[in-house]
Each structure stands twice: as C-alpha cells, then as structure tokens.
C-alpha cells in the first residue's frame, strides 16, 4: 500500500490528504473483517484465511484494472471497491492467523511461540516491502513520467498477487480449525 501512496502522490500528483483519503475504504474493510473474523474463524476454520487471501488477490486485481484504465485512475470513486475488498481480505487473514499457527503449541510454550510468530511476521512484512519496493523501483526507472508510475505499480501489484497466491496455497498446511483447549490444560 506504500507504493499506491507513491503512485497517487507522484504519479497522479494528488496531495497527501487526497491520497490518504483514498485509503479510507481499506481501513473500513480491514476493521470490519478483523472484528468479523473472530466470530467466523471458529466456524470456517482455515477457510477464513483462504477467503482472506482470495479477497486480497481480487482487490489487487481490481486495483490493477483501475491503474490500467485511463479514465478511472484519477477518480477517487474507482478506488473504493478494490481497496474495500483488499481491506476485507487483509483483516480476514491478520486477525486469526496467529491462532491457527499456534493451534498445536502446548500452553507452556505459547508465549515463546507467539514471540517467534510475531518476529517472523514482522520480518516477512519488511522483506515483502523490500522485494515489492525493489520491483517498483526497477520498473520505475531513473526518469519516470506519470505513466511510469502506473507501469511500476502494475509490476509491483502483479508480484504481490503472485505472493498472495502462495499464501492462499500455504493456508492448506495449517490446521483445519484452531485447537480448543480445556481450562484444565491451560492451568
């Protein structure tokens, strides 16, 4: 999403405020899905993660279509649906992910395992930003015009879609449902 802000501000010459307001649907979608996933995860199991990754791919594909469209890329309305869908997907993945990963960890190891999971998440986020950012920078080139930012964002989004597809497939390796422990096990 950092690269979308770069595209909106440098490629389309929007002010920081105007670019930031374009992200409001993402925030609403993320918040809504984060709350909803707490109730849906016990019923859907790991499918909530697959649904989230699928929504993220769909949102990014729709965003690619907006960036490719000469008439829609400057309209704030054109970004609402793609960013809402992407936010719904990310909220559906982020909130329940740790519970699924830690489902089979014994209670006495949960603190350490949670720390490792959090560290790996942060490392993955940083690595993802570095890789996708590098793709964007290389595609942008040394003398970009306004169309160069669209082309660079397109490359970065396609890489992001590919990595999210790997996430979707990797979700099959997680337990079907987070483990439910009895109170006596937690003691």
C-alpha positions as CSV (number, residue, x, y, z in Angstrom):
1,X,0.0,0.0,0.0
2,X,3.0,2.3,0.4
3,X,3.6,2.1,-3.3
4,X,0.0,3.0,-4.0
5,X,0.5,6.2,-2.0
6,X,3.7,6.9,-4.0
7,X,1.7,6.3,-7.2
8,X,-1.2,8.6,-6.1
9,X,1.1,11.4,-5.0
10,X,4.0,11.3,-7.5
11,X,2.2,9.7,-10.5
12,X,-1.2,11.4,-10.3
13,X,0.0,14.5,-8.4
14,X,-2.5,14.2,-5.6
15,X,-1.9,15.9,-2.3
16,X,-1.1,13.8,0.7
17,X,-4.5,14.4,2.1
18,X,-6.3,13.4,-1.1
19,X,-4.1,10.3,-1.4
20,X,-4.7,9.4,2.2
21,X,-8.5,9.7,1.8
22,X,-8.4,7.1,-1.0
23,X,-7.3,4.6,1.7
24,X,-10.4,5.0,3.8
25,X,-12.2,2.1,2.2
26,X,-9.2,-0.1,3.0
27,X,-9.3,0.9,6.7
28,X,-13.0,0.3,6.9
29,X,-12.7,-3.1,5.3
30,X,-9.8,-4.1,7.5
31,X,-11.5,-3.1,10.7
32,X,-14.8,-4.8,9.7
33,X,-13.1,-8.0,8.7
34,X,-10.9,-8.1,11.8
35,X,-13.9,-8.0,14.1
36,X,-15.9,-10.4,12.0
37,X,-13.1,-12.9,11.6
38,X,-13.1,-13.5,15.4
39,X,-16.6,-14.9,15.1
40,X,-16.2,-16.6,11.7
41,X,-12.9,-18.4,12.3
42,X,-14.3,-21.0,14.7
43,X,-17.0,-21.9,12.1
44,X,-14.9,-21.6,8.9
45,X,-11.6,-22.8,10.2
46,X,-8.6,-22.2,7.9
47,X,-11.1,-21.3,5.1
48,X,-11.2,-17.8,6.6
49,X,-7.5,-17.4,5.8
50,X,-8.0,-18.7,2.3
51,X,-11.1,-16.4,1.9
52,X,-8.9,-13.5,3.1
53,X,-6.1,-14.3,0.7
54,X,-8.6,-14.7,-2.2
55,X,-10.2,-11.4,-1.4
56,X,-6.7,-9.7,-1.3
57,X,-5.9,-11.1,-4.7
58,X,-9.3,-10.0,-6.0
59,X,-8.8,-6.5,-4.6
60,X,-5.3,-6.2,-6.1
61,X,-6.5,-7.5,-9.5
62,X,-9.3,-4.8,-9.4
63,X,-6.7,-2.2,-8.5
64,X,-4.6,-3.3,-11.5
65,X,-7.7,-2.7,-13.7
66,X,-8.1,0.8,-12.2
67,X,-4.5,1.7,-12.8
68,X,-4.7,0.4,-16.4
69,X,-7.8,2.5,-17.1
70,X,-7.0,6.0,-18.2
71,X,-10.5,7.3,-17.2
72,X,-10.7,5.6,-13.8
73,X,-7.2,6.1,-12.4
74,X,-7.9,9.7,-11.4
75,X,-11.4,9.1,-10.0
76,X,-11.4,8.6,-6.2
77,X,-14.6,6.5,-6.6
78,X,-12.7,4.0,-8.7
79,X,-10.5,3.0,-5.7
80,X,-13.3,2.4,-3.3
81,X,-14.3,-1.2,-4.3
82,X,-10.7,-2.6,-4.8
83,X,-9.4,-1.1,-1.6
84,X,-12.5,-2.2,0.4
85,X,-12.1,-5.8,-0.9
86,X,-8.4,-5.8,-0.2
87,X,-9.0,-4.5,3.3
88,X,-11.7,-7.1,4.0
89,X,-9.1,-9.8,2.8
90,X,-6.3,-8.5,4.9
91,X,-8.5,-8.2,8.0
92,X,-9.7,-11.8,7.5
93,X,-6.1,-13.0,7.4
94,X,-4.3,-10.9,10.0
95,X,-6.7,-11.3,13.0
96,X,-7.0,-15.1,13.1
97,X,-3.6,-16.1,11.6
98,X,-1.7,-16.4,14.9
99,X,-4.4,-18.6,16.4
100,X,-4.1,-21.0,13.6
101,X,-0.3,-21.1,13.7
102,X,-0.3,-21.7,17.4
103,X,-3.2,-24.2,17.5
104,X,-1.0,-27.2,18.3
105,X,1.5,-25.5,20.5
106,X,1.4,-26.7,24.2
107,X,0.2,-23.9,26.6
108,X,3.6,-23.7,28.4
109,X,5.3,-22.9,25.1
110,X,2.7,-20.5,23.8
111,X,4.5,-17.3,24.9
112,X,7.7,-18.2,23.2
113,X,6.0,-19.5,20.1
114,X,3.9,-16.3,19.9
115,X,7.1,-14.3,20.0
116,X,8.6,-16.3,17.2
117,X,5.5,-15.9,15.1
118,X,5.4,-12.2,15.7
119,X,9.0,-11.8,14.8
120,X,8.6,-13.8,11.6
121,X,5.5,-11.7,10.7
122,X,7.5,-8.5,11.1
123,X,10.4,-10.0,9.1
124,X,8.1,-11.1,6.4
125,X,6.4,-7.7,6.2
126,X,9.8,-6.0,5.9
127,X,11.1,-8.4,3.3
128,X,7.9,-8.1,1.3
129,X,8.1,-4.3,1.3
130,X,11.8,-4.5,0.3
131,X,11.1,-7.0,-2.6
132,X,8.0,-5.4,-3.9
133,X,9.6,-1.9,-3.5
134,X,12.6,-3.1,-5.5
135,X,10.3,-4.4,-8.2
136,X,8.6,-1.0,-8.3
137,X,11.9,1.0,-8.3
138,X,13.4,-1.1,-11.1
139,X,10.2,-0.8,-13.2
140,X,10.0,2.9,-12.5
141,X,13.5,3.6,-13.9
142,X,15.6,6.7,-13.5
143,X,13.5,9.2,-15.4
144,X,9.8,8.3,-14.8
145,X,7.0,10.2,-16.3
146,X,3.5,10.0,-14.9
147,X,2.8,6.9,-17.0
148,X,6.0,5.3,-15.5
149,X,4.4,5.3,-12.0
150,X,1.4,3.4,-13.3
151,X,3.6,0.8,-15.1
152,X,5.8,0.4,-12.0
153,X,2.7,0.0,-9.7
154,X,1.3,-2.6,-12.2
155,X,4.6,-4.6,-11.9
156,X,4.6,-4.4,-8.1
157,X,0.9,-5.4,-7.8
158,X,1.4,-8.4,-10.1
159,X,4.3,-9.6,-7.9
160,X,2.1,-9.0,-4.8
161,X,-0.7,-11.1,-6.4
162,X,1.8,-13.9,-7.1
163,X,3.0,-13.9,-3.5
164,X,-0.6,-13.8,-2.1
165,X,-1.4,-16.8,-4.3
166,X,1.4,-18.6,-2.5
167,X,-0.2,-17.5,0.8
168,X,-3.5,-19.0,-0.3
169,X,-1.9,-22.3,-1.1
170,X,0.2,-22.3,2.1
171,X,-3.0,-21.9,4.2
172,X,-3.8,-25.5,3.3
173,X,-0.9,-26.6,5.5
174,X,-2.5,-25.0,8.6
175,X,-4.8,-27.0,10.9
176,X,-8.4,-27.0,9.8
177,X,-9.6,-25.3,13.0
178,X,-7.7,-23.7,15.8
179,X,-7.4,-26.1,18.7
180,X,-9.8,-25.6,21.6
181,X,-8.2,-26.4,24.9
182,X,-10.0,-27.3,28.1
183,X,-9.4,-25.0,31.1
184,X,-7.6,-27.7,32.9
185,X,-5.0,-27.9,30.0
186,X,-4.2,-24.2,30.3
187,X,-3.6,-24.3,34.1
